[in-house]
Amino acid sequence: MAIPLNWYKETALVIREGLEKAGSPIPRVALVLGSGLGGLEEEMEQAAVFSYEDLPHMPQPSALGHAGTLTCGRLSGRETAVLSGRIHAYEGYTMEETAYAVRVLLLLGVRTLILTNAAGAVNPSFHPGELMLVTDHIKLTADSPARGKLPAVFGPMFPDMSQVYALRLRELALRCAREEGIALREGCYFYMPGPQYETPAEIRAVRSLGGDAVGMSTVAEAIAGAQGGMEVAAISCLTNMAAGMVTEHTLGHEEVRQTAALAADSFRRLLRRFVGSL
């Protein structure tokens, strides 16, 4: 059963009223920060901060490194909403619930969605600490945020997925990376539901199917954003080599967070310029 439209509207209304009270702008750009990639929200001007706990019907994150706050203000001169903490299906949520915030922001008027994540490198030429611009994704799981009878405002029942990650934004991100002197890989993001890390056999399958990086987030938000008519971009921070890519290596969330922290400076520089160039 689909989430009622009035839930989305009630959450959006609380945000809108809070922005008006704080004198903060209505966002036109949304930025979702992945595991260990927070910090940009602290640089925003005219900021209004909302805890997910204070927003009606908003799903609550439980994963480490996801603060659960929405900050709206100006980043690099652009009216921006920054979500510090996302919802994952592995926390027990449906894909519709993981995309809840995206659709709330769509009702507020956001038309550009920038997603970030921490991911495992599958392409053997990639290395931990590098950034990858997502050019496409693969999702073989059954659930979808587009599933069910959704309100028309969220887009068609059968959304086109041939250009989920907008070419215009990808070209802009590559240009911004060059201007900042940051190496930005390009590749296909393979979604796995988690929360367990993949087996070496699964990673061999991911690689043979065309995946360059693997992760447990982003795709539901990208589908919902594209379905609703948003321009979507996604950038992965490659925090580790996926299972089996390095012999006798045990994967853990702390490694993900530590590597993301090491890449944080270049990641923030890229995102600042990217947002400011929109």
Disulfide bonds with the S-S distance in Angstrom:
none
